[in-house]
Amino acid sequence: MRKLLAVGVTMLLVAAAVPALATTPTKAERPSAASFDVQGRVTEVTQGWFQLSVERVFRGRLAKGAKLRVNETASTRFLRAGKPASRSDLKAGVVVRVAGTRQVSGKQVNYTASTVTLLK
C-alpha cells in the first residue's frame, strides 16, 4: 500500500512540474493585442484596408496627425448614424470613427477595424 501511495504522489509531482518546464515566449516574442478608438479623415481606400489621418484619439497610443493603415476583415462592421452602411460608402475625404484592435509583433504594428462609423 505504501508503494502504491508513493507512486501516486510521484506521479502527481511529475504532472505538476511538466507545465512549469514548458517554454513560453518572452515578452518581445509574444504578440500583444490592445484596443484603439480614433477619429480621422480617410486618405486612401484599397481592397482590404484603408488609410486615415488621425484627428482625435479616444483610446490608444496614437498622436493627432498620424497616418494609420487600418485593415478590414469579414467581421468589420460599417455604420452611419447607428445604422448599417456599406463598405462602398468609404471614400477618401470621409471622416470616420474607427474602433478595433492593435496587434504588435516585434517592430510591426497592425491595426484591424471592428467598427467603422462614417461621420461626414
Secondary structure, 3 states (H helix, E strand, C coil): CHHHHHHHHHHHHHHHHHHHHCCCCCCCCCCEEEEEEEEEEEEEEECCEEEEEEEEEEECCCCCCCEEEEECCCCCEEEECCEECCHHHCCCCCEEEEEEEEEEECCEEEEEEEEEEECC
